[in-house]
Amino acid sequence: MANESAEHRTSIRISSRLTPHSFADIIFGLALSISALFLTQNRVQTSQDFAWNVVLFAFSFLVIAITWLFYSRTMSVLSSEVPSTLFLNLALLFCVALEPYLFYMLMNNATQDLLSFTSVGYALDVGFMFVILGTLASFVLKQNLRLREDQRLKLRPKDVPAFRRMMFEEYVVAAIFLVSSAPIFWVPTPIGHLRFVFWYLSFVIPFLILSSHWLSGKRDDESEY
């Protein structure tokens, strides 16, 4: 009985250890919480101020939420033994943790020079986040090719094209943010600086990705019946 009790306590300690996935979830959750905390520091004097603060928070929320969705989808099928996975995970989580601070600085810089400088930092941060996501997705596809001969595929054959499309579109979003950091895109337009317009348009792509995954999953469920 004593041995069984000791083994039970040991299994509880092992199962309660922080896993890489749970650590990542904590970082993503903290990033959203910090963004919401920064939002409370903005002074609201009119209804327009309130609406604009909500819009700004919604943009930051989308960045973190979409990154988390893609990250979770990729890591659910990527083996931790793949080289460079740990480094890329840490780099991605660093960028995620930095996002709220950069976004806060972006919202609170009154002068055009500081606004331009911080917007470059934000574009690079988000761009590198999507570069890492695309790289991790490419690791999944390479891993799937290696495991094909052993019949231990992590992806179903019908999921491979969708995953490949997701990787390509993550690289496209990354390219949009990284290219937008160039000084030539810091020009005013009727709907804001051109750099910001690029950012807004880039998030049409993730929604298309998520919609395609949802529709393909729905078709698969219907075909099973």
N, C-alpha and C positions, 0 to 999 in steps of 0.2 A: 504493500500500500504506500509505503514511504517513497519507494522508487517511482511509482506511478504519479504520486503527487508532485515529486520533483520534476518529472518529465513534463507534467501538465503546466507547471509554472514556467519552465523553460520555453515551451511552445507559445505561451502567452507573451513572453518577452520578445521572442523572435517575431511573432506576428504583429506586435505593436510597434516595431521599428519603422522609422520613416523611410518610405520607398521613394525612388526618384520621381515616380508619377505623382505621389501625394505631395512631395516637395514642390513640384512644378505647379500643382493646383493651388498651393498656398501662395506662391509668388504671384500667380495670375489674380487670385482673390485679393491679395494685398494691393496690387496695382489698381484694381477697380475701387477699393476702399479709399486709397489715397487720393484718387481722382475726385471721388465724391467729397472728401474732406477739403480739398482745395477749392471745390465749388462753393462751399459754405463761406469762404473768406471773401468772395466777391460781393461788393455792395450792390444791393438791388434798390433802386429808387423809383423805377417805373415798370409797367407791365412788359415793355419792350426789353428791359434789362433782364427780367425774369425769363422771358421766352428765349433770349439769346444765350443765356447761361445754360438752359436746358439743351439747346441745340449743340453748344460746344461740348457739354458732357456726353451727349449722345454720340458725337463723333469719336471722342476718346474711348467711349464704351465699345463702339463698333470695332475699333482697332484692336483692343484687347480681346474682345469676345471672338472675333473672327480668327485671330491668331491662335487662341486656345482651341477652337473647334478643329482647325487644320492640324494643330500640333497633336491633339488627342487622337485624331483619325490616323495620323502617320505613326505615332508611337505605339498604337495598339497592334501594329503588324511588323514593327521594326525590332529586330533583335538587339539587345544591349551589347552583344559581342561584336557588332560591326565597328571597325576602327573609326575613330574620330567622333563617334556618337556622343560620348560624354562631353567632349570639348564643345561641340556644337550646341548641346543642350544647355550648358552653362553660359555660353555666349548669348543664346536666345533669351534665357531667363534674365541675364544682365540687361539686355535691351528692353525687355518687358518691364523690369523694375525701374528703369530710367525713364520710360515713356511719361508717367504722370508728372515728373519734375519738369521735363522739357515742355510738356503741354501747358503746365502752369506758367512757366516763364513766357511761353508764347502768348498766353492770354493777358499777361500783366506787363508787357513791355510797351510803353507809350511811344517812344521814339521810333522812327522808321528804321534807323540803323540797327538798333537792338532787335527789333522785330525781324528784320531780314536775317541777322546772324542766328537767332534762335530758331527761326523757321528752317534754316539750313541744317541745324543740328537735329531737329525733329524729322526732317525728310530722310536724313542719313540713318537715323535710328530705326524708323519704320521700314526703310528700304532694306537694311541689313536683317531685320526680323524676317522679312519675306524671302530674302536670299537663303537664309538658313533653313526656312521651311521647305523651300524648293530643293535644297541639297539633301535634306533628310528624306524627302519623297523620292529623290533619285536613288538613295541608298536602298529604299524598299524595293524598287524595281530591279536593281542589280541583285539584291538578295533573293528575290523571287526567281530570277534566272538561274542562280546557283543551286537553288533548292528544287528546281524542276525535275532533275534526274532522280532525286531521292523521293519524289512524290510527297514532299513535306511543304507544299506551297502555303505561304501566308496569305496570299491573295487568290481569290477564285479567278479562273481565266476570264470570266465576263467582267470582272472588276478592274482588270489591268488597264484597259483603254481609259476608263474614267479616272483612274489614279494618275496615269500619264498626262491626261488633260489637266488635272489639278496641279501637277508639278509645273507644267508649262505656264499656266495662268498665274501661279505664285511668282514665277520669275518675271512675268509681265508686270505684275503689281510692283514688284521690287524695282524693276527698271524705271517705272513711272516715277516713283518716289526719289530714286537716286538721281535720275536725269533732272527732275524738278529742282534739285538743290543748286543747279547751275545759276550764276548771277543773271543770265539773260532772261530767266523766267520770273524775275522780281520786277514785274511791270504791272501797273494798275489796269484793271478792266472794269466794265460796268457792274460786274458781280463779285468784285474783289480781285486781289492780286492773282496773276496767272498761275503762280505756284500753288495757291490754294485751290484753284479750279481743277488743276491736275489731280490733286488729292481727292477732291470730291468725286471726280469721274472714275478714279481708280477703283472705288468700292462698288461700282456696278459689276465688276468682274467676280469678286467673291460671292456676291448674291447669285450670279449665274451659276457658279460652281455648286453652291449649296442646293440651288433649285434642281440642277441636273442630277445630283446625287439622290435627292428626295424622289424625283420622278423615276429614276432608274430603280431605286429600291421598291417603289410602289409597283412598278411593272413586274419586278421579280416576285413580289408577294402574290400578285394576281395570277402569275403563270403557275405558281405552285398549286393553286386550287383548280 
